[in-house]
Amino acid sequence: MKSIRRFCSGSVRIQMTGESPERFFNLCAASGLDIWDVIFSKGNYIFSMGIHDFFSSKPFIKKAKIRLRIQQNLGLLFFSHKTEKELWAAGFLS
């Protein structure tokens, strides 16, 4: 059920680098932000997060002195926006 809700509302796959990533995870957990599929690879953390949680985590990014880089946008929200642009371009050309 969570996967359907995540797909409909949209999520992002993020790469995190910086000084104290553990502090970022603790701050997110304390405020109830949902993070899943955490992988540690080559000194960086890669994880998924809901789009609303991503925007809510902005103050925690500064506190933990980290950098977040979006790797991939996932979900219906991003899919519909992309297809809307393609349909508009196809209508314009015909």
Secondary structure, 3 states (H helix, E strand, C coil): CHHHHHHHHCEEEEEEEECCHHHHHHHHHHHCCCEEEEEEECCEEEEEEEHHHHHHCHHHHHHHCEEEEEEEEECHHHHHHHHHHHHHHHHHHC
